Amino acid sequence: MRFSRPAVAGVVGVAACVFGACLAASPALTQEVEPPAPWVKLTGSHAGAVGTCSMVDATDIEACYMVRCDAKNGLIFEIGDATVGEMGLRSARFEIGRYKETIRLDGNSPDRRTIVLSKHPKLLAALTSGADFATMYAVEADVVEYSTGFELTGARDQISHLASGCPTKP
């Protein structure tokens, strides 16, 4: 499946209702299209991170894909979404250009899942490769199967700037 560049979030079948969209009653693929959301320095509850956030639908549910500096682990990739805990998301497949990998996600927070990038240097390289778009598929989730896409415009510069001030993991 291919997403067009402006697509920021796509959900499959019943996943649309879990995200609050309730766009389709059938298991057919549903895709939402939003304006591009390039990577920026984030504020509010995501202060200190760089990434991209978008509204999943017309509700207040926001999905963020970001990189932050963690004092213990160095750079981490974080999925911030109010529903990741409810879905039981444990693993995800990332596709960015030629990069394709399934990664086990860390974290038991109800609204966040993380990946330590020092353990996944190929993911870091893909995020900073200059690609325009990333696709993520849920591989292990308790509730639903879904896929989503997020913009990577500006990710290289934002992550590089963040990395320059982030201590690396010993």
Short mmCIF file of the C-alpha atoms (twelve columns), coordinates in Angstrom:
data_MODEL
# 
_entry.id   MODEL 
# 
loop_
_atom_site.group_PDB 
_atom_site.id 
_atom_site.type_symbol 
_atom_site.label_atom_id 
_atom_site.label_alt_id 
_atom_site.label_comp_id 
_atom_site.label_asym_id 
_atom_site.label_seq_id 
_atom_site.Cartn_x 
_atom_site.Cartn_y 
_atom_site.Cartn_z 
_atom_site.pdbx_PDB_model_num 
ATOM 1   C CA . MET A 1   0.000   0.000  0.000  1 
ATOM 2   C CA . ARG A 2   1.295   3.490  -0.806 1 
ATOM 3   C CA . PHE A 3   0.333   6.710  0.883  1 
ATOM 4   C CA . SER A 4   0.427   10.008 -0.905 1 
ATOM 5   C CA . ARG A 5   2.772   12.576 0.610  1 
ATOM 6   C CA . PRO A 6   0.035   14.715 2.239  1 
ATOM 7   C CA . ALA A 7   -1.378  11.703 4.013  1 
ATOM 8   C CA . VAL A 8   -0.482  11.920 7.671  1 
ATOM 9   C CA . ALA A 9   -2.642  9.239  9.244  1 
ATOM 10  C CA . GLY A 10  -4.299  6.145  7.810  1 
ATOM 11  C CA . VAL A 11  -6.253  3.622  9.760  1 
ATOM 12  C CA . VAL A 12  -7.705  0.273  8.833  1 
ATOM 13  C CA . GLY A 13  -11.326 -0.772 9.363  1 
ATOM 14  C CA . VAL A 14  -12.344 -0.900 12.985 1 
ATOM 15  C CA . ALA A 15  -9.205  0.982  13.967 1 
ATOM 16  C CA . ALA A 16  -10.932 4.103  12.679 1 
ATOM 17  C CA . CYS A 17  -13.505 3.778  15.439 1 
ATOM 18  C CA . VAL A 18  -10.853 3.155  18.069 1 
ATOM 19  C CA . PHE A 19  -9.195  6.394  17.033 1 
ATOM 20  C CA . GLY A 20  -12.584 8.128  17.214 1 
ATOM 21  C CA . ALA A 21  -13.027 8.559  13.505 1 
ATOM 22  C CA . CYS A 22  -15.760 5.924  13.003 1 
ATOM 23  C CA . LEU A 23  -15.421 6.556  9.291  1 
ATOM 24  C CA . ALA A 24  -16.182 3.085  8.054  1 
ATOM 25  C CA . ALA A 25  -18.257 0.213  9.325  1 
ATOM 26  C CA . SER A 26  -16.655 -2.276 6.958  1 
ATOM 27  C CA . PRO A 27  -13.133 -3.675 7.217  1 
ATOM 28  C CA . ALA A 28  -12.213 -1.777 4.050  1 
ATOM 29  C CA . LEU A 29  -9.181  0.494  4.220  1 
ATOM 30  C CA . THR A 30  -9.879  3.991  5.443  1 
ATOM 31  C CA . GLN A 31  -7.364  6.777  5.016  1 
ATOM 32  C CA . GLU A 32  -7.472  10.302 6.340  1 
ATOM 33  C CA . VAL A 33  -5.648  13.083 4.564  1 
ATOM 34  C CA . GLU A 34  -4.329  16.140 6.353  1 
ATOM 35  C CA . PRO A 35  -2.014  18.929 5.300  1 
ATOM 36  C CA . PRO A 36  1.696   18.087 5.590  1 
ATOM 37  C CA . ALA A 37  3.083   18.443 9.104  1 
ATOM 38  C CA . PRO A 38  6.862   18.963 8.904  1 
ATOM 39  C CA . TRP A 39  9.128   18.257 11.876 1 
ATOM 40  C CA . VAL A 40  9.520   21.095 14.354 1 
ATOM 41  C CA . LYS A 41  10.667  21.676 17.929 1 
ATOM 42  C CA . LEU A 42  7.692   20.570 20.049 1 
ATOM 43  C CA . THR A 43  6.206   22.344 23.063 1 
ATOM 44  C CA . GLY A 44  3.692   21.583 25.799 1 
ATOM 45  C CA . SER A 45  3.691   17.994 27.024 1 
ATOM 46  C CA . HIS A 46  6.291   17.140 24.349 1 
ATOM 47  C CA . ALA A 47  8.672   20.016 25.203 1 
ATOM 48  C CA . GLY A 48  12.299  19.171 24.496 1 
ATOM 49  C CA . ALA A 49  11.441  16.829 21.621 1 
ATOM 50  C CA . VAL A 50  11.408  17.377 17.879 1 
ATOM 51  C CA . GLY A 51  8.810   15.737 15.714 1 
ATOM 52  C CA . THR A 52  5.525   15.942 13.932 1 
ATOM 53  C CA . CYS A 53  2.035   15.855 15.393 1 
ATOM 54  C CA . SER A 54  -1.341  15.686 13.725 1 
ATOM 55  C CA . MET A 55  -4.938  15.296 14.733 1 
ATOM 56  C CA . VAL A 56  -6.039  11.760 13.970 1 
ATOM 57  C CA . ASP A 57  -9.573  12.932 13.293 1 
ATOM 58  C CA . ALA A 58  -11.902 15.798 14.220 1 
ATOM 59  C CA . THR A 59  -11.636 14.967 17.941 1 
ATOM 60  C CA . ASP A 60  -8.894  15.978 20.349 1 
ATOM 61  C CA . ILE A 61  -6.866  12.822 19.688 1 
ATOM 62  C CA . GLU A 62  -3.376  13.825 18.604 1 
ATOM 63  C CA . ALA A 63  -0.720  11.462 17.310 1 
ATOM 64  C CA . CYS A 64  2.914   12.546 17.598 1 
ATOM 65  C CA . TYR A 65  6.024   10.897 16.199 1 
ATOM 66  C CA . MET A 66  9.096   12.412 17.777 1 
ATOM 67  C CA . VAL A 67  12.694  12.109 18.863 1 
ATOM 68  C CA . ARG A 68  13.834  13.281 22.280 1 
ATOM 69  C CA . CYS A 69  17.038  13.220 24.276 1 
ATOM 70  C CA . ASP A 70  16.955  10.913 27.270 1 
ATOM 71  C CA . ALA A 71  19.725  11.328 29.879 1 
ATOM 72  C CA . LYS A 72  20.037  7.559  30.352 1 
ATOM 73  C CA . ASN A 73  19.589  6.272  26.780 1 
ATOM 74  C CA . GLY A 74  20.543  9.117  24.438 1 
ATOM 75  C CA . LEU A 75  18.192  9.718  21.509 1 
ATOM 76  C CA . ILE A 76  14.874  7.896  21.632 1 
ATOM 77  C CA . PHE A 77  12.067  7.719  19.085 1 
ATOM 78  C CA . GLU A 78  8.682   8.104  20.727 1 
ATOM 79  C CA . ILE A 79  5.144   7.476  19.600 1 
ATOM 80  C CA . GLY A 80  2.807   9.694  21.578 1 
ATOM 81  C CA . ASP A 81  -0.858  8.886  21.142 1 
ATOM 82  C CA . ALA A 82  -3.628  8.696  23.723 1 
ATOM 83  C CA . THR A 83  -4.699  5.280  22.396 1 
ATOM 84  C CA . VAL A 84  -1.445  3.271  22.161 1 
ATOM 85  C CA . GLY A 85  -1.950  1.773  25.618 1 
ATOM 86  C CA . GLU A 86  -5.574  0.898  24.944 1 
ATOM 87  C CA . MET A 87  -4.538  -0.874 21.744 1 
ATOM 88  C CA . GLY A 88  -1.771  -2.813 23.470 1 
ATOM 89  C CA . LEU A 89  0.743   -1.751 20.803 1 
ATOM 90  C CA . ARG A 90  3.960   -3.733 21.370 1 
ATOM 91  C CA . SER A 91  5.719   -3.954 17.990 1 
ATOM 92  C CA . ALA A 92  5.642   -1.925 14.818 1 
ATOM 93  C CA . ARG A 93  6.981   -2.259 11.282 1 
ATOM 94  C CA . PHE A 94  8.569   0.880  9.893  1 
ATOM 95  C CA . GLU A 95  9.004   1.562  6.184  1 
ATOM 96  C CA . ILE A 96  11.023  4.615  5.217  1 
ATOM 97  C CA . GLY A 97  12.349  4.545  1.670  1 
ATOM 98  C CA . ARG A 98  14.324  1.294  1.343  1 
ATOM 99  C CA . TYR A 99  14.431  0.798  5.118  1 
ATOM 100 C CA . LYS A 100 11.981  -1.820 6.379  1 
ATOM 101 C CA . GLU A 101 12.187  -3.247 9.880  1 
ATOM 102 C CA . THR A 102 9.920   -4.568 12.616 1 
ATOM 103 C CA . ILE A 103 10.882  -3.261 16.048 1 
ATOM 104 C CA . ARG A 104 9.693   -4.149 19.532 1 
ATOM 105 C CA . LEU A 105 8.466   -1.029 21.339 1 
ATOM 106 C CA . ASP A 106 9.371   -0.176 24.924 1 
ATOM 107 C CA . GLY A 107 7.239   1.502  27.543 1 
ATOM 108 C CA . ASN A 108 4.155   0.713  29.514 1 
ATOM 109 C CA . SER A 109 2.794   4.249  29.565 1 
ATOM 110 C CA . PRO A 110 -0.838  4.456  28.464 1 
ATOM 111 C CA . ASP A 111 -0.015  7.130  25.885 1 
ATOM 112 C CA . ARG A 112 3.599   6.561  24.794 1 
ATOM 113 C CA . ARG A 113 5.817   3.879  23.265 1 
ATOM 114 C CA . THR A 114 9.559   4.317  22.708 1 
ATOM 115 C CA . ILE A 115 12.546  2.960  20.791 1 
ATOM 116 C CA . VAL A 116 16.122  3.591  21.962 1 
ATOM 117 C CA . LEU A 117 17.815  4.738  18.756 1 
ATOM 118 C CA . SER A 118 21.305  3.619  19.856 1 
ATOM 119 C CA . LYS A 119 19.919  0.067  19.650 1 
ATOM 120 C CA . HIS A 120 18.385  0.758  16.221 1 
ATOM 121 C CA . PRO A 121 20.882  2.879  14.268 1 
ATOM 122 C CA . LYS A 122 19.258  1.956  10.947 1 
ATOM 123 C CA . LEU A 123 15.985  3.537  12.104 1 
ATOM 124 C CA . LEU A 124 17.867  6.704  13.070 1 
ATOM 125 C CA . ALA A 125 19.588  6.715  9.675  1 
ATOM 126 C CA . ALA A 126 16.226  6.288  7.922  1 
ATOM 127 C CA . LEU A 127 14.597  9.082  9.935  1 
ATOM 128 C CA . THR A 128 17.451  11.418 8.953  1 
ATOM 129 C CA . SER A 129 17.850  10.162 5.375  1 
ATOM 130 C CA . GLY A 130 15.952  13.008 3.780  1 
ATOM 131 C CA . ALA A 131 12.941  10.819 2.933  1 
ATOM 132 C CA . ASP A 132 9.641   12.687 2.811  1 
ATOM 133 C CA . PHE A 133 7.402   10.165 4.514  1 
ATOM 134 C CA . ALA A 134 7.368   7.163  6.877  1 
ATOM 135 C CA . THR A 135 4.812   4.398  7.227  1 
ATOM 136 C CA . MET A 136 4.268   2.447  10.429 1 
ATOM 137 C CA . TYR A 137 2.209   -0.744 10.736 1 
ATOM 138 C CA . ALA A 138 1.079   -2.270 14.014 1 
ATOM 139 C CA . VAL A 139 2.449   -5.799 14.219 1 
ATOM 140 C CA . GLU A 140 1.485   -6.706 17.768 1 
ATOM 141 C CA . ALA A 141 -1.565  -4.948 19.137 1 
ATOM 142 C CA . ASP A 142 -4.296  -6.361 21.348 1 
ATOM 143 C CA . VAL A 143 -7.242  -4.502 19.888 1 
ATOM 144 C CA . VAL A 144 -6.843  -3.751 16.198 1 
ATOM 145 C CA . GLU A 145 -4.639  -3.873 13.141 1 
ATOM 146 C CA . TYR A 146 -3.753  -0.450 11.810 1 
ATOM 147 C CA . SER A 147 -1.251  1.517  9.837  1 
ATOM 148 C CA . THR A 148 -0.293  5.134  9.949  1 
ATOM 149 C CA . GLY A 149 1.974   7.460  8.078  1 
ATOM 150 C CA . PHE A 150 3.842   10.532 9.178  1 
ATOM 151 C CA . GLU A 151 5.761   13.321 7.504  1 
ATOM 152 C CA . LEU A 152 9.571   13.421 7.648  1 
ATOM 153 C CA . THR A 153 10.104  16.838 6.055  1 
ATOM 154 C CA . GLY A 154 12.630  18.682 8.225  1 
ATOM 155 C CA . ALA A 155 13.397  15.603 10.353 1 
ATOM 156 C CA . ARG A 156 17.068  15.481 9.332  1 
ATOM 157 C CA . ASP A 157 17.819  19.040 10.483 1 
ATOM 158 C CA . GLN A 158 15.694  18.860 13.638 1 
ATOM 159 C CA . ILE A 159 17.122  15.503 14.789 1 
ATOM 160 C CA . SER A 160 20.708  16.559 13.978 1 
ATOM 161 C CA . HIS A 161 20.296  19.730 16.023 1 
ATOM 162 C CA . LEU A 162 18.821  17.774 18.945 1 
ATOM 163 C CA . ALA A 163 21.555  15.116 18.722 1 
ATOM 164 C CA . SER A 164 24.334  17.704 18.925 1 
ATOM 165 C CA . GLY A 165 23.337  18.534 22.516 1 
ATOM 166 C CA . CYS A 166 22.394  15.019 23.608 1 
ATOM 167 C CA . PRO A 167 24.886  12.850 25.489 1 
ATOM 168 C CA . THR A 168 25.316  9.458  23.889 1 
ATOM 169 C CA . LYS A 169 24.694  6.296  25.839 1 
ATOM 170 C CA . PRO A 170 27.973  4.956  27.342 1 
# 
